[in-house]
Amino acid sequence: MHRSNLPPVTEPDESGLLDAGTLQFRRANLAMFVGGFATFAMLYGTQPLLPLLSRTFEVTPAEASLSVSLGTAALALMLVPASIVSDRFGRQALMKTTLVLAAVIATASAFVTDFTQLLVLRALLGAVLAGLPAAAMAWLGEEITPSAQGQAMGLYIAGNALGGMSGRFIAAAITDFSSWRVALAALGLLGALAAAVFWRQLPPSRHFRPRAAAPSRIFADMRVIYSDAGLPWLFLTAFLMMGAFVGLYNFLGFRLEAPPFSLGQTALGALFLLYLLGTWSSAWAGRLADRFGRRNVLWIMVVTTGAGLAATLADQLSVVIAGVALFTFGYFGAHTTASGWVGRRAQERRALAAALYLCSYYFGASVIGTLSGMAWKAGGWTGLLAMLGACIAGSLALALWLRRIPAIPGVPSTRAGFSGP
């Protein structure tokens, strides 16, 4: 019999919580959207440049992919420490400082003289960027009314998707007309502008309560989180889904720049415009989860992702693009649903639980993203898809298992009357 080891909770005091339709809610959504946008524009800016970086620095495709994987690995390693800082000193100060420092480091990466320097700065960028995602999910859980949290989380992840798309497209387009150095400097400037908007628009925290940073408290919270009936499986879902997503996009450019497709740099960058589907999917899936329940939405999104992956086996460019579009739509819907579910189940431990979720998420990007290079080298596109398909199949099994876990006592179900968290 499944059970949750998280203690029952009482209804929180909702005075001052930001509700949908209010000015402060819109300001919060704008700030979080822009913060997520900048984070992922800077983090993934080198992804469409991997073939070019491979030639420029005379490294293998797998080595070139480290400019993405090291950043995501460093981000994953720093998420738990960042969540502890967030719990102790507040969400806002950490997020604001993160964006400023990241803009400086992203700009500095344009001036490297060798590939090692680029990798060091990319890893440092990932480590600094951990502060925003580690605190953002907790901030939304504390400051937004429960009935609007799915919408707010969906908009935040939509910002992530749009930022990831824009950073990749901007980097590819500028590189085609100038150089990769100018492209990375432009992403640093974009980060600085986003930081200014974030500082100005984010409403002040009203419900943050500091939590002691004592190791005993942290380990006790981790034991409770990992003994929960659902949270560890949501973490594993994040690992597998993000790994598959990064693996596909890391090597999509290598496939499509070769015959029979022979796409140029700008055309390869334009493929990341498909992230617009992820932007819409995130917001839509958040509202859907609020209405019908996360357990009823997650598995459908995973199936959609797998169908898109299978379609990319085709040799027709239009079918490949349609497959990547479907894959992207399903992936962002699944991520929105799973991440919102973590916040609902973790309650007062939401900052640490969000960090652990994202730690698994970015370790998936790093580990599976790197292993994808080996699969690509060994079996080409077919070998790569076999590996990524196994990740999607594992995610589907987890999503179906998660449908069976019980809701947490004391946490209200969705408005439509379906199962809650």
C-alpha positions as CSV (number, residue, x, y, z in Angstrom):
1,M,0.0,0.0,0.0
2,H,1.4,3.4,-1.0
3,R,1.7,6.1,1.4
4,S,3.2,9.6,1.9
5,N,5.6,10.1,4.8
6,L,5.1,13.8,4.6
7,P,3.1,15.0,7.6
8,P,-0.4,16.3,7.2
9,V,-0.6,20.0,6.8
10,T,-3.1,22.7,7.8
11,E,-4.4,25.3,5.4
12,P,-1.9,28.2,5.1
13,D,-2.7,31.7,5.8
14,E,-3.5,33.0,2.3
15,S,-3.6,36.7,3.2
16,G,-1.4,38.6,0.8
17,L,-0.9,35.7,-1.6
18,L,-0.8,36.9,-5.2
19,D,-3.9,35.8,-7.2
20,A,-4.5,35.6,-10.9
21,G,-5.6,38.8,-12.5
22,T,-4.0,41.2,-10.0
23,L,-1.2,43.7,-10.9
24,Q,1.3,42.1,-8.5
25,F,0.6,38.7,-10.0
26,R,1.3,40.1,-13.5
27,R,4.5,41.7,-12.2
28,A,5.6,38.5,-10.6
29,N,4.9,36.5,-13.8
30,L,6.9,39.0,-15.8
31,A,9.9,38.9,-13.5
32,M,9.9,35.1,-13.4
33,F,9.4,34.8,-17.1
34,V,12.3,37.2,-17.8
35,G,14.5,35.5,-15.2
36,G,13.9,32.1,-16.6
37,F,14.4,33.5,-20.1
38,A,17.8,34.9,-19.3
39,T,19.0,31.8,-17.4
40,F,18.4,29.4,-20.3
41,A,19.4,31.8,-23.1
42,M,22.9,32.1,-21.5
43,L,23.1,28.4,-20.4
44,Y,22.3,26.9,-23.8
45,G,23.8,29.5,-26.1
46,T,26.6,27.3,-27.3
47,Q,24.4,24.3,-28.3
48,P,23.7,25.3,-31.9
49,L,27.4,26.2,-32.2
50,L,28.7,22.7,-31.4
51,P,29.7,21.8,-35.0
52,L,31.5,25.1,-35.3
53,L,33.2,24.9,-32.0
54,S,34.3,21.3,-32.9
55,R,36.0,22.6,-36.0
56,T,37.4,25.9,-34.5
57,F,39.1,24.2,-31.5
58,E,39.8,20.9,-33.3
59,V,37.9,18.8,-30.8
60,T,35.4,15.9,-31.3
61,P,31.6,16.4,-31.3
62,A,31.5,14.7,-27.8
63,E,34.1,17.0,-26.5
64,A,32.4,20.1,-28.0
65,S,29.2,19.0,-26.3
66,L,31.0,19.6,-22.9
67,S,30.4,23.3,-23.4
68,V,26.8,22.5,-22.7
69,S,27.2,19.4,-20.4
70,L,29.7,21.0,-18.0
71,G,27.4,24.0,-17.5
72,T,24.4,21.8,-16.7
73,A,26.5,19.6,-14.4
74,A,27.8,22.6,-12.5
75,L,24.3,23.9,-12.2
76,A,23.1,20.5,-10.9
77,L,25.9,20.4,-8.3
78,M,25.1,23.8,-6.9
79,L,21.3,23.5,-6.7
80,V,21.2,22.0,-3.2
81,P,23.7,24.5,-1.8
82,A,21.8,27.3,-3.5
83,S,18.5,26.1,-2.0
84,I,20.1,26.1,1.5
85,V,21.2,29.7,0.9
86,S,17.7,30.5,-0.3
87,D,16.1,29.0,2.8
88,R,18.4,30.9,5.1
89,F,18.8,34.3,3.5
90,G,15.8,34.6,1.2
91,R,14.8,33.9,-2.4
92,Q,14.9,37.4,-3.8
93,A,18.5,38.4,-2.9
94,L,19.8,35.1,-4.3
95,M,17.9,35.3,-7.6
96,K,18.9,39.0,-8.2
97,T,22.6,38.4,-7.5
98,T,22.5,35.3,-9.7
99,L,21.4,37.2,-12.8
100,V,23.9,39.9,-12.4
101,L,26.9,37.6,-11.9
102,A,25.8,35.3,-14.8
103,A,25.6,38.2,-17.2
104,V,29.2,39.1,-16.4
105,I,30.5,35.5,-16.8
106,A,28.5,35.0,-20.1
107,T,30.1,38.2,-21.5
108,A,33.6,37.1,-20.4
109,S,33.2,33.8,-22.4
110,A,33.4,35.8,-25.6
111,F,37.1,36.6,-24.9
112,V,38.5,33.1,-24.3
113,T,41.7,32.1,-26.1
114,D,41.4,28.3,-26.0
115,F,38.7,25.6,-25.5
116,T,39.7,24.9,-21.9
117,Q,39.0,28.5,-20.9
118,L,35.7,28.3,-22.5
119,L,34.8,25.1,-20.6
120,V,35.9,26.7,-17.3
121,L,33.7,29.7,-17.9
122,R,30.8,27.6,-19.0
123,A,31.0,25.5,-15.9
124,L,31.3,28.7,-13.7
125,L,28.2,30.1,-15.5
126,G,26.2,27.0,-14.7
127,A,27.3,27.1,-11.1
128,V,26.2,30.7,-10.7
129,L,22.9,30.2,-12.6
130,A,21.8,27.6,-10.1
131,G,20.6,30.4,-7.7
132,L,17.6,31.3,-9.8
133,P,15.9,27.9,-10.5
134,A,16.8,26.8,-6.9
135,A,14.8,29.7,-5.5
136,A,12.2,30.4,-8.2
137,M,10.0,27.3,-7.6
138,A,10.0,27.9,-3.9
139,W,9.2,31.6,-4.4
140,L,6.2,30.8,-6.5
141,G,5.0,28.2,-4.0
142,E,5.2,30.7,-1.2
143,E,3.8,33.8,-2.8
144,I,1.2,32.6,-5.3
145,T,-2.3,31.5,-4.3
146,P,-2.6,27.7,-4.8
147,S,-5.4,28.0,-7.4
148,A,-3.0,30.0,-9.6
149,Q,0.3,28.1,-9.0
150,G,0.0,25.9,-12.0
151,Q,-0.5,28.9,-14.2
152,A,2.4,30.8,-12.7
153,M,4.7,27.7,-12.9
154,G,3.7,27.2,-16.5
155,L,4.5,30.8,-17.4
156,Y,7.9,30.5,-15.6
157,I,8.8,27.4,-17.5
158,A,7.5,29.0,-20.7
159,G,10.1,31.7,-20.1
160,N,12.7,29.0,-19.7
161,A,11.6,27.5,-23.1
162,L,11.6,30.9,-24.9
163,G,14.9,31.8,-23.4
164,G,16.5,28.5,-24.4
165,M,15.1,29.0,-27.9
166,S,16.1,32.6,-28.2
167,G,19.6,32.1,-26.9
168,R,20.2,29.3,-29.4
169,F,18.7,31.2,-32.3
170,I,20.4,34.5,-31.5
171,A,23.8,32.7,-31.1
172,A,23.4,30.8,-34.4
173,A,22.2,33.9,-36.4
174,I,24.8,36.3,-35.1
175,T,27.6,33.7,-35.7
176,D,26.4,33.3,-39.3
177,F,26.8,37.1,-39.9
178,S,29.7,37.8,-37.5
179,S,31.4,35.4,-35.2
180,W,30.7,33.1,-32.2
181,R,32.5,35.5,-29.9
182,V,30.1,38.4,-30.8
183,A,27.2,35.9,-30.3
184,L,28.3,35.0,-26.8
185,A,28.9,38.7,-25.9
186,A,25.3,39.5,-27.1
187,L,23.9,36.8,-24.8
188,G,25.8,38.4,-21.9
189,L,24.2,41.8,-22.8
190,L,20.8,40.1,-23.0
191,G,21.4,38.7,-19.5
192,A,22.2,42.1,-18.1
193,L,19.0,43.6,-19.6
194,A,16.9,40.7,-18.1
195,A,18.5,41.3,-14.7
196,A,17.5,44.9,-14.7
197,V,13.8,44.0,-15.5
198,F,13.8,41.3,-12.8
199,W,15.1,43.6,-10.1
200,R,12.5,46.2,-11.0
201,Q,9.4,44.0,-11.4
202,L,9.6,41.2,-8.8
203,P,7.2,42.0,-5.9
204,P,8.7,41.7,-2.4
205,S,8.4,38.4,-0.5
206,R,5.7,38.4,2.1
207,H,5.6,34.8,3.2
208,F,9.2,33.7,3.3
209,R,10.3,32.3,6.7
210,P,14.0,31.6,7.2
211,R,14.9,28.0,7.9
212,A,18.1,27.0,9.8
213,A,21.0,25.9,7.7
214,A,22.0,23.2,10.2
215,P,23.2,20.0,8.5
216,S,20.9,18.0,10.9
217,R,17.8,19.8,9.6
218,I,18.9,19.5,6.0
219,F,19.5,15.8,6.2
220,A,16.2,15.3,8.2
221,D,14.4,17.1,5.4
222,M,16.1,15.0,2.8
223,R,15.1,11.8,4.5
224,V,11.5,12.9,4.6
225,I,11.6,13.9,0.9
226,Y,13.2,10.6,-0.3
227,S,10.8,8.5,1.8
228,D,7.8,10.1,0.1
229,A,5.7,7.9,-2.2
230,G,6.1,10.2,-5.2
231,L,9.0,12.7,-5.0
232,P,11.9,10.3,-5.8
233,W,10.1,9.0,-8.9
234,L,9.5,12.6,-10.0
235,F,13.2,13.3,-9.6
236,L,14.0,10.2,-11.7
237,T,11.5,11.3,-14.4
238,A,13.2,14.7,-14.6
239,F,16.6,12.9,-15.0
240,L,15.4,10.8,-17.9
241,M,13.3,13.4,-19.7
242,M,15.8,16.2,-19.6
243,G,18.6,13.8,-20.6
244,A,16.5,12.8,-23.7
245,F,15.7,16.4,-24.5
246,V,19.3,17.6,-24.4
247,G,20.6,14.5,-26.2
248,L,18.3,15.1,-29.1
249,Y,19.1,18.8,-29.5
250,N,22.8,18.4,-29.0
251,F,23.2,16.1,-32.0
252,L,20.3,17.4,-34.2
253,G,22.6,19.9,-35.7
254,F,25.3,17.3,-36.6
255,R,22.7,15.3,-38.4
256,L,21.0,18.1,-40.3
257,E,24.2,19.9,-41.4
258,A,25.2,16.7,-43.2
259,P,23.6,15.3,-46.5
260,P,20.9,14.8,-47.5
261,F,19.8,17.9,-45.4
262,S,22.9,20.1,-45.6
263,L,21.5,22.9,-43.6
264,G,23.5,26.1,-42.9
265,Q,24.1,27.7,-39.5
266,T,21.2,30.1,-39.6
267,A,18.8,27.3,-40.7
268,L,20.1,25.1,-37.8
269,G,19.5,27.9,-35.4
270,A,16.0,28.4,-36.8
271,L,15.1,24.9,-35.6
272,F,15.2,26.2,-32.1
273,L,12.2,28.3,-32.9
274,L,10.3,25.1,-32.2
275,Y,10.8,26.1,-28.6
276,L,7.9,28.4,-29.1
277,L,5.8,25.3,-29.0
278,G,7.4,24.5,-25.6
279,T,6.5,28.0,-24.4
280,W,2.8,27.5,-25.3
281,S,2.9,23.9,-24.1
282,S,4.2,24.9,-20.6
283,A,1.5,27.5,-20.0
284,W,-1.2,25.2,-21.3
285,A,-0.1,22.1,-19.4
286,G,0.1,24.2,-16.2
287,R,-3.6,25.2,-16.6
288,L,-4.5,21.6,-17.6
289,A,-2.8,20.2,-14.5
290,D,-4.7,22.7,-12.2
291,R,-7.9,21.5,-13.7
292,F,-7.5,17.8,-14.2
293,G,-4.7,16.8,-11.9
294,R,-1.0,16.2,-12.6
295,R,-1.3,12.4,-12.5
296,N,-3.8,12.6,-15.4
297,V,-1.6,14.9,-17.5
298,L,2.0,13.7,-17.0
299,W,1.7,10.3,-18.8
300,I,0.0,11.9,-21.8
301,M,2.8,14.4,-22.2
302,V,5.4,11.7,-22.0
303,V,3.6,9.6,-24.7
304,T,3.6,12.8,-26.9
305,T,7.3,13.2,-26.5
306,G,8.0,9.6,-27.5
307,A,5.8,9.9,-30.6
308,G,7.8,12.9,-31.7
309,L,11.1,11.2,-31.1
310,A,10.0,8.2,-33.3
311,A,9.1,10.6,-36.2
312,T,12.7,12.0,-36.4
313,L,13.8,8.6,-37.9
314,A,12.4,9.8,-41.2
315,D,14.7,11.0,-44.0
316,Q,12.3,13.8,-45.1
317,L,13.2,17.2,-43.5
318,S,9.5,18.2,-43.1
319,V,8.8,15.0,-41.1
320,V,11.9,15.4,-39.0
321,I,10.9,19.0,-38.1
322,A,7.4,17.9,-37.3
323,G,8.8,15.1,-35.0
324,V,11.1,17.5,-33.2
325,A,8.1,19.9,-32.8
326,L,6.0,17.2,-31.2
327,F,8.9,16.0,-29.1
328,T,9.4,19.6,-27.8
329,F,5.7,20.1,-27.1
330,G,5.4,17.0,-25.1
331,Y,8.7,17.5,-23.2
332,F,7.8,20.9,-21.9
333,G,4.3,19.9,-20.9
334,A,5.8,16.9,-18.9
335,H,8.4,19.1,-17.2
336,T,5.8,21.7,-16.2
337,T,3.5,19.0,-14.8
338,A,6.3,17.2,-12.9
339,S,7.9,20.3,-11.4
340,G,4.6,21.7,-10.2
341,W,3.8,18.3,-8.6
342,V,7.1,18.4,-6.7
343,G,6.2,21.8,-5.1
344,R,2.7,20.6,-4.2
345,R,3.9,17.4,-2.5
346,A,6.9,18.9,-0.7
347,Q,5.1,21.8,1.0
348,E,7.4,23.6,3.5
349,R,10.3,21.7,2.1
350,R,9.6,22.9,-1.4
351,A,13.0,24.8,-1.8
352,L,15.0,21.7,-1.0
353,A,12.7,19.4,-3.0
354,A,12.8,21.8,-6.0
355,A,16.6,21.8,-5.8
356,L,16.7,18.0,-5.7
357,Y,14.3,17.8,-8.6
358,L,16.4,20.2,-10.7
359,C,19.6,18.5,-9.6
360,S,18.3,15.3,-11.1
361,Y,17.0,17.3,-14.1
362,Y,20.4,18.8,-14.9
363,F,22.4,15.7,-14.1
364,G,20.2,14.1,-16.7
365,A,21.2,16.8,-19.1
366,S,24.9,16.3,-18.3
367,V,25.1,12.5,-18.0
368,I,22.7,11.5,-20.8
369,G,23.8,14.4,-22.9
370,T,27.4,13.2,-22.8
371,L,26.5,9.5,-23.2
372,S,24.5,10.6,-26.3
373,G,27.8,11.5,-27.9
374,M,28.9,8.0,-27.5
375,A,25.6,6.6,-28.9
376,W,25.9,9.0,-31.9
377,K,29.5,7.9,-32.6
378,A,28.6,4.2,-32.3
379,G,25.3,4.1,-34.2
380,G,24.6,7.5,-35.7
381,W,21.1,8.9,-35.5
382,T,19.5,5.4,-35.1
383,G,21.8,4.5,-32.2
384,L,21.1,7.9,-30.6
385,L,17.4,7.4,-30.8
386,A,17.6,3.9,-29.4
387,M,19.2,5.3,-26.3
388,L,16.8,8.3,-26.0
389,G,13.8,6.1,-26.7
390,A,14.8,3.9,-23.7
391,C,14.8,7.1,-21.5
392,I,11.3,8.0,-22.7
393,A,10.0,4.5,-22.1
394,G,11.4,4.6,-18.6
395,S,9.7,8.0,-18.0
396,L,6.3,6.6,-19.2
397,A,6.6,3.6,-16.8
398,L,7.2,6.1,-14.0
399,A,4.3,8.4,-15.0
400,L,2.0,5.4,-15.0
401,W,3.3,4.4,-11.6
402,L,2.8,7.9,-10.2
403,R,-0.9,7.8,-11.2
404,R,-1.3,5.3,-8.3
405,I,0.2,7.2,-5.4
406,P,-2.1,8.8,-2.9
407,A,-2.6,12.5,-2.4
408,I,-1.1,14.1,0.7
409,P,-3.6,14.6,3.6
410,G,-4.6,18.2,4.0
411,V,-3.7,19.3,0.5
412,P,-6.8,20.2,-1.5
413,S,-7.4,18.5,-4.8
414,T,-7.8,20.2,-8.1
415,R,-10.8,22.4,-8.9
416,A,-12.3,19.8,-11.3
417,G,-12.4,17.2,-8.5
418,F,-9.7,14.9,-9.8
419,S,-6.9,13.6,-7.8
420,G,-4.6,16.2,-6.3
421,P,-0.9,16.1,-5.5
